[in-house]
Amino acid sequence: FGYSERFPAEASIVGFAITGDRIANNRLVVEYTGPAKGHAGFKAWWNGKQILTSLPGFFYSADHFLAAKLANIDPDEMHDKARHTIGGEVGSGALPSYLFDLMPDIRIYCLLGEDTMNMVLSLRKFEGAMDGYCGNFNCLTKDDTLEAL
């Protein structure tokens, strides 16, 4: 997590990594590396290879497991709170963003700020137990604590 100059008391993320058997042991990494501000300061890698190096940019993995793009995307179409800590008013239009579709049902949207990003993770509940910093998919916020992880 990190803080931006614009919102010094509200956390956004500066990067993330996802891997594991749910995504066939592939690895997606996105992070702000700087020193450039905005989309030019962010980098994305799929299995160690840098992808999406220009805006607009598109990437499709050879096994069709990942479809990705770097484009101007309207955050309001992804989630009603996607703009939080990055800025812009609802209805103010598209902004530089990453969109990752991982098969079969995982979507990751990243709204890129100057040096932080907001992420919206969308997925179906998997069979078996699920857990993570955003909760465990049982709709009970009282048990979504750090101690419960």
Z-matrix of the N, CA and C atoms (Angstrom, degrees):
N
C 1 1.437
C 2 1.519 1 109.71
N 3 1.327 2 115.74 1 158.18
C 4 1.448 3 120.62 2 178.51
C 5 1.511 4 110.01 3 -154.16
N 6 1.308 5 115.26 4 173.13
C 7 1.453 6 122.65 5 -179.38
C 8 1.521 7 108.86 6 -121.72
N 9 1.289 8 116.80 7 147.05
C 10 1.459 9 121.08 8 178.49
C 11 1.523 10 109.02 9 -104.30
N 12 1.330 11 116.14 10 161.90
C 13 1.458 12 119.98 11 176.13
C 14 1.520 13 110.92 12 -60.97
N 15 1.319 14 115.73 13 -36.03
C 16 1.459 15 120.13 14 -177.93
C 17 1.525 16 112.57 15 -70.61
N 18 1.335 17 117.06 16 -36.56
C 19 1.460 18 122.20 17 -179.37
C 20 1.536 19 108.91 18 -127.59
N 21 1.341 20 118.11 19 73.77
C 22 1.462 21 120.57 20 -174.05
C 23 1.529 22 115.20 21 -69.33
N 24 1.320 23 118.36 22 -11.58
C 25 1.461 24 120.67 23 -178.80
C 26 1.523 25 113.08 24 -113.51
N 27 1.331 26 118.08 25 4.30
C 28 1.461 27 121.34 26 -179.66
C 29 1.524 28 109.23 27 -124.66
N 30 1.315 29 115.99 28 123.14
C 31 1.457 30 121.16 29 -173.39
C 32 1.520 31 112.75 30 -76.84
N 33 1.308 32 114.24 31 141.54
C 34 1.463 33 123.90 32 167.12
C 35 1.527 34 105.08 33 -124.86
N 36 1.298 35 117.29 34 -178.17
C 37 1.456 36 118.01 35 177.82
C 38 1.526 37 110.16 36 -104.99
N 39 1.318 38 115.37 37 153.79
C 40 1.464 39 121.45 38 177.36
C 41 1.524 40 110.74 39 -110.10
N 42 1.327 41 116.85 40 -5.89
C 43 1.452 42 120.75 41 178.14
C 44 1.511 43 111.63 42 175.83
N 45 1.319 44 115.30 43 168.88
C 46 1.469 45 120.99 44 175.37
C 47 1.523 46 108.47 45 -158.36
N 48 1.313 47 115.02 46 161.13
C 49 1.463 48 122.52 47 173.66
C 50 1.515 49 107.62 48 -137.90
N 51 1.326 50 115.90 49 142.33
C 52 1.458 51 120.93 50 177.43
C 53 1.531 52 107.77 51 -135.80
N 54 1.316 53 115.62 52 134.32
C 55 1.458 54 122.30 53 177.53
C 56 1.526 55 108.06 54 -157.11
N 57 1.305 56 117.40 55 177.00
C 58 1.459 57 121.82 56 176.17
C 59 1.510 58 112.30 57 126.24
N 60 1.326 59 114.80 58 177.12
C 61 1.460 60 119.31 59 -175.02
C 62 1.521 61 112.99 60 -67.11
N 63 1.343 62 118.38 61 -24.53
C 64 1.472 63 120.27 62 178.10
C 65 1.515 64 112.19 63 -65.07
N 66 1.335 65 116.44 64 -23.24
C 67 1.467 66 119.29 65 177.07
C 68 1.535 67 110.29 66 -119.25
N 69 1.339 68 114.34 67 36.28
C 70 1.468 69 122.76 68 174.37
C 71 1.525 70 112.38 69 55.93
N 72 1.334 71 116.13 70 35.39
C 73 1.459 72 123.38 71 179.40
C 74 1.528 73 113.95 72 57.46
N 75 1.322 74 116.32 73 20.57
C 76 1.458 75 120.31 74 169.21
C 77 1.524 76 107.24 75 -74.59
N 78 1.333 77 116.67 76 171.25
C 79 1.457 78 120.43 77 -179.60
C 80 1.521 79 109.89 78 -138.72
N 81 1.320 80 116.32 79 123.53
C 82 1.456 81 123.20 80 175.08
C 83 1.523 82 107.61 81 -113.37
N 84 1.326 83 115.85 82 127.45
C 85 1.467 84 121.94 83 179.20
C 86 1.522 85 107.77 84 -129.99
N 87 1.325 86 116.21 85 134.27
C 88 1.459 87 122.64 86 174.70
C 89 1.516 88 106.77 87 -134.41
N 90 1.344 89 116.76 88 133.82
C 91 1.453 90 118.55 89 176.81
C 92 1.520 91 111.60 90 -156.47
N 93 1.322 92 113.59 91 155.65
C 94 1.457 93 119.79 92 171.80
C 95 1.520 94 106.61 93 -82.70
N 96 1.331 95 116.18 94 120.78
C 97 1.458 96 121.21 95 -179.42
C 98 1.517 97 111.99 96 -110.01
N 99 1.363 98 116.89 97 -17.32
C 100 1.449 99 120.92 98 -179.72
C 101 1.519 100 112.10 99 59.90
N 102 1.291 101 120.73 100 -170.06
C 103 1.457 102 124.35 101 -3.15
C 104 1.536 103 113.26 102 -78.94
N 105 1.325 104 117.23 103 -11.34
C 106 1.468 105 119.94 104 179.57
C 107 1.525 106 109.71 105 -60.83
N 108 1.310 107 116.27 106 148.11
C 109 1.462 108 121.85 107 176.65
C 110 1.526 109 109.26 108 -95.19
N 111 1.327 110 116.12 109 157.54
C 112 1.455 111 120.68 110 179.16
C 113 1.518 112 111.76 111 75.80
N 114 1.324 113 115.97 112 -160.93
C 115 1.471 114 120.21 113 -172.51
C 116 1.527 115 112.68 114 -58.79
N 117 1.321 116 118.64 115 -28.20
C 118 1.472 117 120.87 116 -179.33
C 119 1.528 118 112.31 117 -67.44
N 120 1.326 119 117.97 118 -19.78
C 121 1.457 120 121.21 119 179.57
C 122 1.518 121 114.28 120 -89.33
N 123 1.326 122 117.48 121 -5.67
C 124 1.463 123 121.81 122 179.99
C 125 1.521 124 110.23 123 -99.22
N 126 1.317 125 116.04 124 147.76
C 127 1.467 126 122.18 125 177.48
C 128 1.519 127 108.73 126 -132.31
N 129 1.345 128 115.71 127 149.83
C 130 1.470 129 122.04 128 176.90
C 131 1.522 130 108.55 129 -131.22
N 132 1.342 131 116.34 130 140.04
C 133 1.460 132 122.42 131 178.61
C 134 1.525 133 109.69 132 -130.41
N 135 1.311 134 116.13 133 141.54
C 136 1.468 135 123.49 134 173.08
C 137 1.516 136 105.80 135 -119.69
N 138 1.325 137 116.27 136 114.79
C 139 1.464 138 122.54 137 -179.33
C 140 1.530 139 111.94 138 52.03
N 141 1.326 140 115.90 139 42.14
C 142 1.457 141 121.80 140 175.84
C 143 1.512 142 115.95 141 85.29
N 144 1.329 143 117.91 142 -5.47
C 145 1.462 144 121.68 143 179.99
C 146 1.522 145 109.04 144 -103.34
N 147 1.345 146 116.85 145 127.37
C 148 1.455 147 119.30 146 179.32
C 149 1.527 148 109.84 147 -67.06
N 150 1.324 149 115.29 148 135.80
C 151 1.466 150 122.83 149 179.99
C 152 1.528 151 108.71 150 -127.71
N 153 1.301 152 116.34 151 167.02
C 154 1.467 153 123.18 152 174.30
C 155 1.529 154 111.19 153 53.88
N 156 1.317 155 116.03 154 61.56
C 157 1.461 156 121.33 155 -175.10
C 158 1.528 157 113.96 156 -90.90
N 159 1.330 158 118.30 157 -3.78
C 160 1.462 159 120.50 158 178.14
C 161 1.524 160 109.47 159 -142.77
N 162 1.327 161 115.07 160 158.40
C 163 1.462 162 122.17 161 179.38
C 164 1.515 163 108.52 162 -111.67
N 165 1.323 164 119.51 163 119.35
C 166 1.464 165 126.24 164 -2.26
C 167 1.524 166 111.19 165 -77.19
N 168 1.325 167 114.86 166 156.32
C 169 1.456 168 120.72 167 178.19
C 170 1.509 169 110.07 168 -144.02
N 171 1.327 170 114.93 169 148.75
C 172 1.460 171 120.87 170 -179.08
C 173 1.517 172 108.95 171 -136.01
N 174 1.336 173 117.10 172 145.94
C 175 1.459 174 122.07 173 177.81
C 176 1.522 175 108.72 174 -145.57
N 177 1.331 176 115.16 175 135.84
C 178 1.464 177 122.47 176 174.58
C 179 1.513 178 107.26 177 -129.86
N 180 1.324 179 117.55 178 124.15
C 181 1.462 180 119.94 179 179.31
C 182 1.523 181 109.90 180 -68.79
N 183 1.319 182 115.58 181 152.63
C 184 1.469 183 121.30 182 -177.12
C 185 1.529 184 111.71 183 -58.83
N 186 1.336 185 117.03 184 -32.55
C 187 1.468 186 120.65 185 -179.90
C 188 1.532 187 112.47 186 -89.12
N 189 1.325 188 117.31 187 5.69
C 190 1.472 189 123.83 188 179.66
C 191 1.522 190 112.92 189 63.08
N 192 1.329 191 117.00 190 20.33
C 193 1.457 192 120.78 191 179.77
C 194 1.518 193 111.66 192 -79.30
N 195 1.338 194 116.29 193 -28.41
C 196 1.458 195 120.91 194 -178.66
C 197 1.520 196 110.63 195 -126.61
N 198 1.318 197 115.84 196 130.42
C 199 1.463 198 123.21 197 167.69
C 200 1.529 199 104.99 198 -118.76
N 201 1.338 200 116.70 199 124.00
C 202 1.458 201 120.32 200 -173.85
C 203 1.513 202 110.68 201 -135.57
N 204 1.342 203 114.85 202 151.80
C 205 1.453 204 117.97 203 174.54
C 206 1.517 205 110.42 204 -150.12
N 207 1.320 206 114.44 205 151.95
C 208 1.451 207 124.93 206 169.62
C 209 1.514 208 104.68 207 -116.64
N 210 1.323 209 116.44 208 114.63
C 211 1.464 210 120.37 209 -173.78
C 212 1.522 211 109.47 210 -157.09
N 213 1.310 212 115.86 211 169.21
C 214 1.455 213 120.77 212 170.57
C 215 1.522 214 107.17 213 -79.90
N 216 1.328 215 115.80 214 112.36
C 217 1.464 216 123.01 215 -175.47
C 218 1.522 217 107.27 216 -125.13
N 219 1.309 218 116.96 217 141.00
C 220 1.463 219 121.32 218 178.25
C 221 1.528 220 109.24 219 -77.50
N 222 1.338 221 118.11 220 113.15
C 223 1.465 222 120.23 221 -178.78
C 224 1.519 223 113.55 222 -59.80
N 225 1.334 224 117.27 223 -27.74
C 226 1.462 225 120.48 224 -179.41
C 227 1.525 226 111.78 225 -63.23
N 228 1.313 227 117.08 226 -23.82
C 229 1.463 228 120.85 227 178.38
C 230 1.526 229 111.95 228 -79.68
N 231 1.331 230 117.12 229 -13.37
C 232 1.459 231 121.12 230 -178.10
C 233 1.528 232 112.49 231 -97.73
N 234 1.337 233 116.56 232 -40.77
C 235 1.468 234 121.22 233 178.92
C 236 1.521 235 108.10 234 -170.37
N 237 1.330 236 116.67 235 145.67
C 238 1.466 237 119.44 236 -176.97
C 239 1.521 238 113.46 237 -68.37
N 240 1.317 239 119.17 238 -15.23
C 241 1.467 240 122.48 239 177.99
C 242 1.534 241 112.28 240 -110.19
N 243 1.305 242 118.52 241 10.46
C 244 1.467 243 120.89 242 -175.32
C 245 1.524 244 112.49 243 -61.58
N 246 1.309 245 118.93 244 -29.76
C 247 1.467 246 121.84 245 -178.22
C 248 1.527 247 113.46 246 -77.54
N 249 1.326 248 118.10 247 -14.56
C 250 1.459 249 122.52 248 -175.50
C 251 1.530 250 110.67 249 -52.20
N 252 1.290 251 117.51 250 130.72
C 253 1.471 252 128.96 251 -178.45
C 254 1.529 253 114.69 252 69.49
N 255 1.314 254 119.58 253 -6.64
C 256 1.464 255 120.88 254 174.93
C 257 1.521 256 109.30 255 -102.14
N 258 1.322 257 116.69 256 -40.60
C 259 1.449 258 119.34 257 172.50
C 260 1.507 259 114.41 258 117.58
N 261 1.302 260 112.61 259 178.46
C 262 1.451 261 120.25 260 -175.51
C 263 1.509 262 110.32 261 88.57
N 264 1.278 263 115.43 262 146.54
C 265 1.458 264 121.60 263 178.13
C 266 1.527 265 109.47 264 -89.49
N 267 1.321 266 116.38 265 152.36
C 268 1.459 267 121.01 266 174.48
C 269 1.521 268 108.15 267 -52.36
N 270 1.310 269 116.47 268 131.98
C 271 1.455 270 121.56 269 179.98
C 272 1.519 271 114.04 270 87.27
N 273 1.331 272 117.98 271 4.08
C 274 1.466 273 119.94 272 -176.76
C 275 1.525 274 113.78 273 -86.97
N 276 1.334 275 117.33 274 3.80
C 277 1.455 276 119.34 275 170.45
C 278 1.520 277 116.02 276 103.30
N 279 1.319 278 113.12 277 -174.92
C 280 1.453 279 122.54 278 -173.11
C 281 1.529 280 111.60 279 -78.03
N 282 1.351 281 114.93 280 150.06
C 283 1.459 282 122.87 281 177.92
C 284 1.526 283 108.98 282 -137.39
N 285 1.343 284 118.24 283 157.59
C 286 1.463 285 120.13 284 178.76
C 287 1.527 286 111.65 285 -56.94
N 288 1.327 287 115.12 286 128.64
C 289 1.462 288 121.49 287 -173.75
C 290 1.515 289 110.85 288 -151.13
N 291 1.327 290 115.66 289 153.45
C 292 1.458 291 122.23 290 167.31
C 293 1.523 292 107.89 291 -98.61
N 294 1.337 293 116.06 292 146.64
C 295 1.460 294 121.97 293 171.43
C 296 1.516 295 107.60 294 -136.85
N 297 1.338 296 115.95 295 121.29
C 298 1.460 297 122.51 296 -178.47
C 299 1.520 298 108.75 297 -118.92
N 300 1.327 299 117.15 298 124.22
C 301 1.461 300 122.63 299 173.09
C 302 1.511 301 107.50 300 -111.60
N 303 1.339 302 115.62 301 112.52
C 304 1.462 303 122.92 302 179.09
C 305 1.518 304 107.81 303 -104.95
N 306 1.326 305 116.89 304 131.10
C 307 1.456 306 120.54 305 -177.02
C 308 1.512 307 110.38 306 -74.00
N 309 1.322 308 119.89 307 145.59
C 310 1.445 309 123.57 308 -0.21
C 311 1.519 310 114.42 309 -89.38
N 312 1.333 311 119.86 310 -28.73
C 313 1.461 312 119.18 311 -169.37
C 314 1.527 313 114.72 312 -142.89
N 315 1.313 314 118.32 313 41.20
C 316 1.464 315 120.48 314 177.57
C 317 1.523 316 108.08 315 -118.32
N 318 1.321 317 116.09 316 128.85
C 319 1.466 318 121.50 317 176.51
C 320 1.524 319 107.99 318 -126.98
N 321 1.332 320 115.81 319 131.56
C 322 1.455 321 121.94 320 178.09
C 323 1.524 322 107.67 321 -123.57
N 324 1.328 323 115.69 322 120.40
C 325 1.457 324 122.12 323 177.07
C 326 1.521 325 108.08 324 -111.66
N 327 1.324 326 117.23 325 131.57
C 328 1.460 327 122.57 326 179.58
C 329 1.518 328 109.71 327 -125.96
N 330 1.310 329 116.94 328 114.37
C 331 1.457 330 122.46 329 173.87
C 332 1.517 331 107.29 330 -87.59
N 333 1.333 332 116.65 331 119.23
C 334 1.453 333 121.50 332 -173.99
C 335 1.523 334 110.86 333 -89.36
N 336 1.316 335 115.53 334 126.62
C 337 1.452 336 121.74 335 174.66
C 338 1.519 337 109.28 336 -98.48
N 339 1.328 338 115.94 337 -156.33
C 340 1.464 339 120.26 338 179.23
C 341 1.521 340 111.15 339 -69.22
N 342 1.347 341 117.33 340 -44.95
C 343 1.457 342 121.48 341 -179.37
C 344 1.529 343 112.66 342 -148.55
N 345 1.313 344 116.42 343 10.03
C 346 1.463 345 123.21 344 173.47
C 347 1.524 346 107.63 345 -137.10
N 348 1.324 347 116.18 346 170.61
C 349 1.461 348 120.01 347 177.78
C 350 1.519 349 109.73 348 -142.28
N 351 1.308 350 114.57 349 158.66
C 352 1.454 351 121.94 350 171.01
C 353 1.518 352 107.50 351 -107.18
N 354 1.321 353 116.29 352 139.19
C 355 1.458 354 120.69 353 -176.88
C 356 1.521 355 109.78 354 -122.34
N 357 1.326 356 115.37 355 138.06
C 358 1.460 357 122.53 356 172.41
C 359 1.526 358 106.29 357 -118.75
N 360 1.322 359 116.00 358 118.14
C 361 1.461 360 122.61 359 -179.86
C 362 1.517 361 107.93 360 -106.48
N 363 1.329 362 117.12 361 122.68
C 364 1.463 363 122.18 362 -179.83
C 365 1.522 364 108.73 363 -120.99
N 366 1.319 365 116.05 364 129.46
C 367 1.463 366 120.45 365 177.40
C 368 1.512 367 109.97 366 -160.05
N 369 1.314 368 113.96 367 161.03
C 370 1.470 369 120.52 368 173.83
C 371 1.520 370 108.05 369 -82.45
N 372 1.325 371 116.62 370 155.32
C 373 1.461 372 119.60 371 173.48
C 374 1.520 373 108.47 372 -68.31
N 375 1.313 374 114.64 373 130.25
C 376 1.461 375 120.16 374 177.54
C 377 1.520 376 109.58 375 -82.27
N 378 1.323 377 116.12 376 158.69
C 379 1.458 378 119.99 377 173.52
C 380 1.522 379 107.90 378 -66.29
N 381 1.319 380 116.65 379 143.41
C 382 1.454 381 120.53 380 -179.59
C 383 1.515 382 111.31 381 88.07
N 384 1.309 383 115.27 382 -172.20
C 385 1.456 384 121.68 383 -175.53
C 386 1.529 385 111.50 384 -74.70
N 387 1.318 386 115.34 385 143.85
C 388 1.462 387 122.58 386 174.08
C 389 1.518 388 107.20 387 -130.24
N 390 1.313 389 116.38 388 146.90
C 391 1.443 390 120.54 389 178.09
C 392 1.518 391 108.97 390 -158.17
N 393 1.309 392 115.99 391 159.74
C 394 1.457 393 120.81 392 178.40
C 395 1.509 394 110.38 393 167.42
N 396 1.320 395 115.90 394 176.60
C 397 1.458 396 121.14 395 -177.97
C 398 1.522 397 112.81 396 -62.43
N 399 1.324 398 118.27 397 -22.15
C 400 1.462 399 120.92 398 -179.29
C 401 1.519 400 112.55 399 -95.41
N 402 1.314 401 117.90 400 4.02
C 403 1.453 402 120.46 401 177.55
C 404 1.512 403 112.24 402 121.78
N 405 1.334 404 114.71 403 -175.12
C 406 1.461 405 120.48 404 -175.14
C 407 1.524 406 113.71 405 -124.01
N 408 1.335 407 116.78 406 15.53
C 409 1.465 408 122.26 407 172.78
C 410 1.514 409 113.95 408 71.31
N 411 1.339 410 118.70 409 22.32
C 412 1.457 411 118.81 410 177.12
C 413 1.536 412 112.29 411 -109.30
N 414 1.329 413 117.85 412 5.19
C 415 1.467 414 124.18 413 177.00
C 416 1.524 415 113.92 414 64.09
N 417 1.336 416 117.73 415 20.94
C 418 1.465 417 122.53 416 176.02
C 419 1.529 418 108.08 417 -113.20
N 420 1.321 419 116.29 418 98.41
C 421 1.469 420 119.75 419 -176.26
C 422 1.524 421 112.66 420 -64.74
N 423 1.319 422 118.15 421 -23.20
C 424 1.456 423 120.40 422 -178.66
C 425 1.532 424 113.18 423 -64.95
N 426 1.336 425 118.55 424 -25.52
C 427 1.459 426 119.01 425 179.35
C 428 1.535 427 113.02 426 -102.11
N 429 1.321 428 116.71 427 12.02
C 430 1.471 429 121.22 428 176.24
C 431 1.519 430 109.35 429 -94.90
N 432 1.316 431 114.73 430 66.50
C 433 1.463 432 121.12 431 -177.28
C 434 1.515 433 109.89 432 -116.85
N 435 1.323 434 115.44 433 160.64
C 436 1.458 435 121.06 434 177.69
C 437 1.527 436 110.82 435 -60.55
N 438 1.331 437 115.97 436 -37.36
C 439 1.465 438 119.78 437 179.70
C 440 1.534 439 111.96 438 -65.02
N 441 1.329 440 117.22 439 -28.09
C 442 1.465 441 121.43 440 -177.68
C 443 1.527 442 112.68 441 -78.96
N 444 1.322 443 117.39 442 -12.54
C 445 1.477 444 120.19 443 -178.92
C 446 1.514 445 111.54 444 -66.58
